[in-house]
């Protein structure tokens, strides 16, 4: 055989070898992926022949199924349209599901190992047992109030409410919202058109502002600064430098208070600084404490956690964006005083999700213990028998109980006689912190409020309200909304 033919033969042998290897790769290693792909028509038909389980809030479903005469037997619908869109999510025929519909897809569709007995029974009965139900931790009254109040106020923002004792999510709202029904259409063209319209919407309704976006927290970050101070020898009565203006070292930038009437004196106590939201006091406090103290305290509360998701406690959930403080040091490793000063009042590179902000308030209310947030209370099979029930678990303990108690009293002072009076609830102990955050892009400021409600000595709700680019008075409006949401959560627990 001459050399050219030999080379051709070798090339052909290599190509056949690669083809054989690829076939084995597909059949042996990627078979499950292709078999379970949502784009596999046979998988789609089989999945839609079984009635999908419900996503429940209390005893009422937030989802429904409509029987059709098409190739796909059941159409998934969302009777309340946008009220639950960012937490329940939606299930498209093609493409990726979102929210609870995504991370509990196997259980809702009936393909979960937890529903094996149902599928075995189907072999003998010949019927297709419906998928299992997901029972959420959500409070319908709290979710409804949160949705309606933000929608009627600015229609741009987020609300997260938690039970501080268990981490159960009571409300999770992002606005503007959207109607998920067109996205679940069996007509691929209609679903794609609806998705593209939402993608092009300047209000960006598909963004989950409660979990997937981070924002400057403004003065609500002073709770972190207070926690750092209380763990480094300060008390609520310790005097800290204040004044009408503060110029951090190594910069010409001046930090001022929101109005000249706020802490114009040279010194105020730490409690008064938090109550009145004294920027100059907290900027100087941060520089005095140092960047490490601020960073360590923030991380103890969960900032920097990049593996956090909210869903079921034994795994799976909606990913939560990473909250962070940014870099507080110069290139030589030393503190950068201007950055530390601005970070101490929630500016510079400090960014948090509304979920993280609610967790900060919940931790202070719960004696310094941070419980792992979760959305799924139980999973029920087709006979409504529970096959999973949440067992609350501690995530971390950022504060000793005695420090949390002192900080809690300081936050109560913010509501009883400071910037957060709009959050008051009759006969309920309410604490909190307002925040106004500059955006740095010429847009109006964000408004924030984080807080908690205590009934008969028990912390029953903690909340974060974020109003995006809401401008003047937004933090007071956020406090008002927070009070309404916590009041609804308390009433739903039988507390009034």
N, C-alpha and C positions, 0 to 999 in steps of 0.2 A: 504494500500500500504506500503510495507516495505521500509526501509531507502535507500537501494541501488537504487531501482526503482525510488524513489522520486528524488534522486540526478541526475539520468540520465534524468528524465523529465525536471528538472530545467535547466540542461545544454542544452538540445534540445530547450527549450523555449528561452534561451539567444541567441543561435546560430541563430534561426529563426528571433529573434528581430534584431540582427546585420545585417543579410541578407536583411531584409526589410528596415532597415535604409540606407544601402549601395545603394540599388536600388533607393530609394528616392533621395539620394545624387547625384547619377549619372544622374537621369532623371530631377531633379529639379534645381540642382546647376551647374552641369558640362556639361549639354546638349550642350550649345553653344560651349564650348571648344572642345568637341569631334566632333561636327558637322563641325566646322571651322578648324579643325586640318589639316595641310598640308599632313598628313599621311592617311587621310580619302580618299579612292579611289574615292568615289562619288564626294567629294569636288574638287579633282584634275581634274576629267573629266569635271565638270561644269566650273571650272575656265579656263581651257585650250580650251573650246569651244568658249569662247569670246576672240576676238583679243585684246591683251594687248595694253594699251596706250603707247605713245612714251615719252621718256625723251629727251627734246629739249635743244639745245644750240643755241640761236637765232632762226633762221628759219630752222635749220638743226637738224634732229634726231641723237641721238647717239645709238639708239637701232633699231631693226627691228623684224618683225614676219614673219616666213616662214610657209605656210600651208602644212600640212603633210597628209598622208592617214592612219595615225595610230589612236589609241584610243584617244590620246591627239591631238587636231586639229591643234594647233599653237605651233611652236617651237620658243622660244625667242632667238634672236641672237644679237651679238655685232660686227658690221662691222669693227670698228676701233680697235678691240681687246684690247690691254692693255692701251690705251691712257686715258680712263675714268674709268678704272677698280675699283679704290679705292673710287671714288666719286659716280658714277652711280651705281656701285655694280653689282650683278648678281642675277638671280632668278632661284634657282634649283627646280626640281620637288619634291624631298624629301630634308628635311633639311631647314635651315634658310637662307633667302635672306639677302643681305647686301646692304649698301649704300642707295641711293635714292630708289632703287627697294624694299628695306625693309620698310622704314618709310612712303613711299607713296604707299605701296602695294594695299591698299583698293581702292585708286583712280585709279591707273593704271589698276587694275583688273576689275573695274566697279562696285564694291560692296559698295563703299562709299555712305553715305547718301546724299552727294552733287550731286550724279548722280541718285537720286530717280526718277526724271522725265524720264530719259532715260529708266530705267527699266520698268516703267509703260507703256511707249510707246511700249516697246518690247512685252508686253502682247497682244497688239492689232495688231502689225505688224507681230509677229511671228519670227522676226529676232533678233539676238543678237548684240546690239549696242556695238561698241568697247569701251574699257575703256577710261578714260580721259587722257589728255596729261599733263605732268609736264614740265613747262618752267623754266629753271634754270637761275641763275644770271651769269653763267660762261661766260667768254670771250674765244671764240675759238682760236683767235691768241695768247692770253696770255697763255692759257693752252698748246697749241702746242709748243710754244717757251720754256716754263718751262720744259715740258716733254723731248723735244729733247736735250736741253742744259745739263740737269742733266744726261740723258742717255749717251750722248756723252762725258761727263766729268768723272764721277765716277760711274754712275748707282746705287748709293746708297745715298739716302737722300730724301728730301721733299721740296716742294715749296708751300707757301700759299700767295695769293695776295687778297687784300680787297680794296673796295672803302671806304675810311675813312669817307666820308660824310653820307653813308647809311648802311654800314656793309655788302653790297653785296659781295659775294665771287667771285672774278674774275678768280682765278686759284686755283686748289687743286690737287697737284701731289705727289705721293709717288712712289719711285723706290728702288729696282727693282719692276716691275709690273708683270702682268700675263694676259693670254688670258682667259677671262671668258666663252668662248663658250663651251668648254668641260664640265664645271661645270653645265651648263644649259641643258645638253643632256637629252633626254627622256629615255635613257638607264641608269638605276641606277648603273649598274656595271661600265660603262664608266665614269660616273660622280664621283663615289667614287674613282676610280683609279686615275683620274685627281686630285682630292682633296688631296689624300694621297701623290701624287708626289710633289705637291706644299708644303704640310706640311713638307716633308722631305728635301726640297730644302734648302741648307745651306744659301742661300741669303735671306731666309724668305720673299718671295714676297707677302704673304698674309697679312703681318703686314702693317697697315696703319700708316706710319711714320709721316704723317702730323697731325693726330688727336689722335691716340691711343697710342702713345709712347712719353715718356718724356726723355730729354737729358740734360746734363750739358750745360748751355748756354754760358759759358766763358764770354768774355768781353762785349757781348751785354747786359749783366745784369748791366753794368755800367750806362746804361740809367736810370735804377731804382735808383741806387745810386745818380746819378745826380739830379733826381727828388726829392729825399729825401733831399739832400743838399739845393736845391733851395727853398724848403719849410721850411727850418730851418735857414734862415738868410744869406745863401751864395748867391753869384751872380756868373756869368760866369767869372768875373775878380778877384774873391777871391783867394788868394794864399793858397795852401794846401801843406803839407809836401810831399816830393817825395824822390828822391835819387835812387841809383842803387840797393839797397837791403833793405828789411825791415823784422825785426824779431818781430812778434807779442808778446805781453806779455804772460808769462806762457808757452812758447814753445821754442824749439830750431830750429823749422822749419823756413827757410828763404824764403821770397817771392821776386822774381826777375822779371825784365822786359823781354820782348821777345828778346831784344838786348841791349847791353850797351849804344847805342846812344839814347835810349828812356829815357827821363827825368832824366838824371844823376845828375842834380842840386838839391839842398836841397829843393827848393820850385818851384812849377809851378802853374799857374792859373787853375781853374776848367775847363775852356774851352780847354786849352792846354792839360790837363790830358786826357780829352775825345778824343780830336783830335788825339793824339799820342798813346792812349790806355796805359796809365801809370798804371801798376799793383801796384807798391809801393804806388802811390798816392791814389788810390781808396781803397786799403787795410787799410791804415791809416785813410782815410776819414770815412770808415765804422766803425772802432773802435771808432773814435771820436764822430760820430753821435750816436752810440749805436745800439744794435740789434733791439730795439723796433721801431726806426725810419725806419730802413731798412724793417722790417717785415710789418709795417703798410702801407708803400708805395707800397710794392709788393702786398699786399692784396687789396689795393685800385685799382690796375690795373687788378685784377682778379685772382691772384695766390691764390690757396686754394679753388676756386669755384669748388665744387664736383658735381654740378647739371647742368653742362653746356653741351648743345648739339647744333649742327649746322644743321639746316634743314629749316623748315617752322617757321615763326615768331609766329604763333598762336598755336604752339605745334608740337612735333615730330621732330626727327632728328637723326644724327649720334652722339653718345656720344663722348665727348672729355675727354681725360684723365686729371686728376687733376695736374696742375702745382703747385709747392710748393717750399718753401725756406728751409724746414727742421727746426730742433730745434736749436736756436742760444744761448740757455742758458745752464748753468751747473745745476747739481742736486739741488744746493742751490737757484736757481732762478735768479742768477746773469748772466750777459753776459759771454759767453765763448769767449775771445778775438781771439784766433786762428781761431775758427769757423766763427766768424763775419768777420774777415779779409779775409778768403778764400771765404766766401759767397759773399762778396762785389765784387769779381772778377769772380763770376759765377761758383765757384767750391763748395767744401764741399758737402752739400746735396741739393743744388739748382738744380732743374730740371724743364724744361718747354717743352711744345709741340711747334712745329712750328706755330700752330694756335695762341697760346698765344703770341708768339714772334711777329707775324704779328700784333696782336691787340695792343701791346705796341707801335709799330711804328705808327699805324693808330691813336692812341689816341693823341700822341704828334702832329701829323700833323693836327688833327681836333680840335685844340684849347682846348685840354684837355678833350674832350668829347669822350667817348667810345660808339660806336653804336653796337647793337647786331648783330653779323654775321649771315647771312642766305644764303641758297643755292637756295631756291625756290622763283622765281619772281612771277609766276602765275600758276594757275591750270585752264585748259580748258576742257570743256565737248566735246562730240563727234562732235558738230557743231562748235568747236573752239571758243566758247563763254566763256569768263573768269568767273569762279565761285569763284575765290579767287585771290586777288592781294596783294602783300606785301606792307605794309606801314611801312617804317623804324622807328625803335624805339631806344631811348637811353637806354643803359644798365647801365652805371654809369659815373661819372665824377671824375676821379682820380686827376686831376690837375686844378687849376684856370687858366683861359685863359692867364694871364700875365706870369705865370710860364711856361706854355706850349710854349709860344712864345719864351722865352729865351732859353729853352731847344731845341727848333726847330732850332734856329740859331746855337747853339753849334753843333747839328748833321749835319747841312749844312756844317760847318767847317770841319767835318770829311771827307766829300766827296770832297770839293774844295781843301783842302790842307793837308789831313791826311791819315789815313790808308784805306779809302774807295774810292779813286779816280777812281777805275775801274767801279764804278756805275754811273759815269757821263753820262748825256744825254744832247746833245746840246739844248740850248734855254729853258731848263727846270730846275727849282730849285729842286735839289735832296739833301736830307739829309739822314744820316744813321749811322750805327755802325757795325764794324766788330767784330768778336769774334773767338777765338781759345780756344777750351775746351779740357783739358786732360781727358782721359777716366778712368785712374787708373787701367786698366786691361792689360797693355802692348801693346794695339792696338794703331795705329796712331791717332793723335788728330782729333777731329771734327772741321769743318769749318762752320762759320755762317756769315750771314749779314742780318740785318734788316734795312729797310729804307722806304722812301716815296718820291713821286714826286708831285710837285706843279706847276700847269699851270695857268697863269693869276690870281694868288692869291688863286686858289682853289686846295685843296688836292685831286688828282684824283686817286692815287693808293698808297697802302702801301704793303710791301712785306717782307716775311721772307724766306731766302734760307738756308737750312741746308744740309751740305755734310758730310755724316757719315764716320768716320775713313779715311778721305781724306788726312791727313798728311800735309806736308810742303806746304805753299802757298794756303791752302784751303780757308781761309777767303777772300783772294783777288779774287779767282775764284768765290766764292759765291757772292761777290760784282758785278763782271762782269755779272753773270747770272741774278742777281736782276735787273741790269740796262736794260738788254734785255727784261725781263718780263714786267717791268713797261713801257718801250717804246712801247711794243705791246699793252698793256692795254690802253695807251694814244691814240694810232692810232685807236684802235677799237672804241673809244668814239668820233672819229673825230677830235682829237687834234693834228694830224700830221702824 
